[in-house]
Amino acid sequence: MCGIAGIHLRDESLVPQLGSLMHEMVEGIVVRGPDSAGLALYGDHDRLPEDYSSVSMLDAPSDIKQLVAEKLPQSADVSVEEFAETTFVRAKVFSKELSQVVREVAPEAMIIGTGDDSVVYKGVGNPMDLRETYRLSEATGWQGVIHTRLATESAVDAEGAHPYSVGNGLSMVHNGSFSNHATIRRELEDEGVEFDSQNDTEVAARFISYRMEEKGDDLDTALKELSRTFDGFYTLLVTTENGFAVARDEFACKPAIVAEHPQWVAMASEFQAISHLPGIEDATIFEPEPGKVYTWNR
């Protein structure tokens, strides 16, 4: 079942309000997913100042800060913070360097997010509680997405929570299932793509990342290729460090509503998750068409 909600701000004056807007969104989708919740934020310069990058991890060793700091210059200013099951590492280096160091010093841990302008958290529990753990109401930024999960095909754990964040700043949240994900996984593995879980959502996220990084697709083109390649019933919200996109399968049996306003674009599984947004009475509100991809860029 699962719940999805996200917002892409067009008006920079709303940046300080991102967290408070998303905080209320959780109330509209918690009924769709009581097991766990994950979050991706873009442009929160309190959590991730300019010139810093982030890596989010599960099962990090207790001395991860020391291990990472020993591998980086002192000027990297390494810090670590815990958010539910997520260990959030921040340093004043490029994300590629930080993720390489984390993989080297903590090979048993799972990286669940890497970004130069984005942060990712995942946790198990009631999403209403997790939004407080994530300090969601305090968040700032220009874009965010949250997912509440009802596990149907895998265990209730942080590993199975969404978003699935792969590459640099690409995150996917998903309501539904893919029937041919095992075949596509094998094809991607043949191309050298590595996986961290058995979840079908990760296959879709890796597919989009592969299309963008290796084939040169933009987000819109990669999602259209996903629609041609994957079978199943799904609604997807995919975010990058400059884009926000929604896609549905050709039967469109998984709910989705989009509201577009001059100041923002929002999407949710339930209208009640976005009904509080400023100016909602003036927004263009529509249900995404079956089989169609919608993309907005910063």
N, C-alpha and C positions, 0 to 999 in steps of 0.2 A: 504494500500500500504506500507507505513512505510519503513524506511531505517535503516540498521544495519551496523556497522563497528567496528572491534576490532582488537587488536594486542597483541600478547604474545611474549615477548622478551626472546630469548635464550642467547644473548650476553650481559653481564652486562655493557659493555662499552657504550651501547645504552641507558641505564637507564636515563641519563640526557636529552635525546632527545624525550622521550615518548610523552610529551605534544605537541611538535612541529610537530611530525609525525601525531598525532591524530587531531591536529588543521586543517591540510589539508584534512584529511579524511572527515570532515564535508561537505566540498564543493562538494564531490562526491555523497552524499546521501541526501542533503537538498531538492532536487527536489522530493524526495519520501515522505517527511514528513515536511510540513511547520508549523504545529500547535504548537509543543512543542518539547523539547529535554531533555534527561537525560543522565547521565554519571556515570560510576563507574571506579575508579582508584585504583590500587593496588601498594603498595610499595612507595608512595610519602611521604618521611620522613620529608619534610617541613610541609606538611599539617597534617601528623599524625606521630610524632616521635615515635621511639621505646619505648615500655612500656606504650604507650598511646592507648586508644581505641576511637572509634567514634560512635555517634548516629546522624542520619539525620532525621529531622522531618518536617512535614507540620502543619501549624496552631499552632505553638508554642506560648505560652504566652510571652508577652514582657519582663517579668522578669525571663525568664527561667534560665539564668545564676545564678542569686541569689538563685533561688529555688533549683537548683541542687547542688550548692556549699554548701548550708546549710546542705545537707544530706551526704556530703562526707568530708573526712579529708582535712585540708588545703593543705596538700602535693599533693592532686589530681590535683591542678593547672587547674581548670576548665576555658575553654574559649569557646566563642560562636561567630559564623560568619554567615552572611546571604549571600546566593547565590540564586538569584531569589526567588522563593517561598520556598526554602529550608533553614531551620535553622540547622546549623552544630554545634554540641556540641562535644567537645574534653576534655578528662580528663585522668589523669595518674592512671587509674584503669582498671581492666579487663572489657571487653565489657558486660559480663553478669551483673555485678554490675551496670555499668552505665545505661544500658537499663532498669533495674529494677527501678532505682531511677527516670529516666525520666518518666516511666509509672506511677509511684506513684505521682509525683508532677505535671504532665501534662496529666491527663487521657483523655482529649478531643483531644489531638494532635494525629497525625498519625505518627508512626515511619516508615520510608521508607528505612532505612539502618542501619546496625550495623556491626562493624568489628574491628578486632585487627590489620589489615594491609590494610584496604580498606575504601574508602570514596564514598558516593553516593550523587548526586545532581539531582533534577528535577525542571523543570520550564516550563512556558507557554510563547510562543513567537517564533519568527524566530530563528532557530538554529544557524544561522550565528551571531546573536546578543548574544545568550545565551553562545556561546563558549567564548565570551569575558567576560561575567559576571562570568563564571566559571574559568576565567583565565587559560584556557586550554593550551595555548601556553607555560605557565610557569611550567606545571606539569612535575614531574619526576616519575619514577617507572618502574616496570617490566611488567605491564599488564594494559590494559584499554579497555573499550567498550563504545560506544556511540550509541544512538538510536534517530532517528527523526521520529515524529509521524504524521500520517494522521488519525484522529479519524474517525471511521466508526460505532462503536457499543456503544460508551459512550461519555460523554461530553468532551469538550476540557478544561481540567483542569490538575493541577499538579498531582492530585491523579491518573489520568489515564495514565500519562506519564511513560515510561520505563526508567531504568530497574526496575523490581520487585526484590527487595532484601529482602531475608528472611533468617532466621538462622544467622549464623555468617559468613558474607562475601560471601554468595552465591547470585549471581545476574543473572537474565534472561532478555534478550531482544528478541522480538518476532515479526515476520512479518507473519500475517495470522490470523486464528481463529480456535477455537476448538468447535465442534458441541455438544459434550457430557460433557462439563465442569460442568454443573449444577448437573448432576448425580455424578460425581467424587467429587465435593464439598461436597455433602451430605454424601458420604462415608467417606471422610476425617473428616468432622465434627463429625461423629459418633465415630471416633478414637480420638477425643479431639483436633483436629487441629482448630485453630482460624483464621479468615480472617478479613482483613481490608477494602476490597473493593468488588465490584461485577465483577471485571474484570477477563476475562477468563485466562489471562496470570498469574495472581496471583495464580490461581488454579494449573497451571502447575508448577510454582515455589515452591509452598507449597508441591506438590506431590513429587518433587525431594528431597526437604529438608527432608520430612517425610521418604522417602526411605533410605536416607543416615544416618539420625540420629536414626531412630527407627528400621530399617531393616538391617543396617550395609552395605548397598550397597556403592560401590565407585561411582564416578560421571558417568563413562561409563555405569555401570550396571543400575544405576537409570534412565539414559536417554533411554536405551534400553527398560526398563520396561514402561517408558512413551510412547514410540513408540507403544508398544503392547496395551496400555490402552486407549490412547486418539485418538479420531477420528477428522479429520479436514484437513485443508491445512495450512502448516506452515513451516517456517524456524526458527530455534532457535539458539541462541548463549548463552551458559551458562558458567559463570566464577565462580571460587571459589578462595580461598586464596592459592591454589596451582595448579589449573587446568583451562583449556580452552577447550570447547567442542562445536561442531556443529552438529545439527540434522535436517533432513528434513523428511516430510511425504512421503508416498509411491508414490505419484503422482508428487511431486517435482515441483509444478507450481509456487512456490514463489522463486524468483531469489536468487542465492548465488554463490559466487566465493571464492576459497581458494587459497592462495599463501604460499608455504612453502619454507623457506630459512634456511641455517645453523644458521643464526643469529636471525631469528624470524619466527613466523607463524602469518598470518593475514587472516581475513575473512571480506567480505563485500557483500552488496546487489548489488553493481555496481563495476566493475573493476576500474573505474576512481577514486574510493575512496582509492585504494591501489597502483595505478600506480606510485606514487611518492616515494614509499618506497626504501631505499637504497639496491641496488643489485637486484631489481625486475627483471632485464633482466636475472639473473641467477637462479631465483626461479622456483620451480615446481608449475605450476598453473593448477588448475583443478576445475571442477564443482562437488560438493559433490553428490554422488549417491543417488537415491531415497531410502528412508527407512533406510539409513545407519547412524551410529553415528561415529563421529571422535573425538578423545580425545587426548590432549597433556597435559603432567604434567610438572611442574616446576622441 
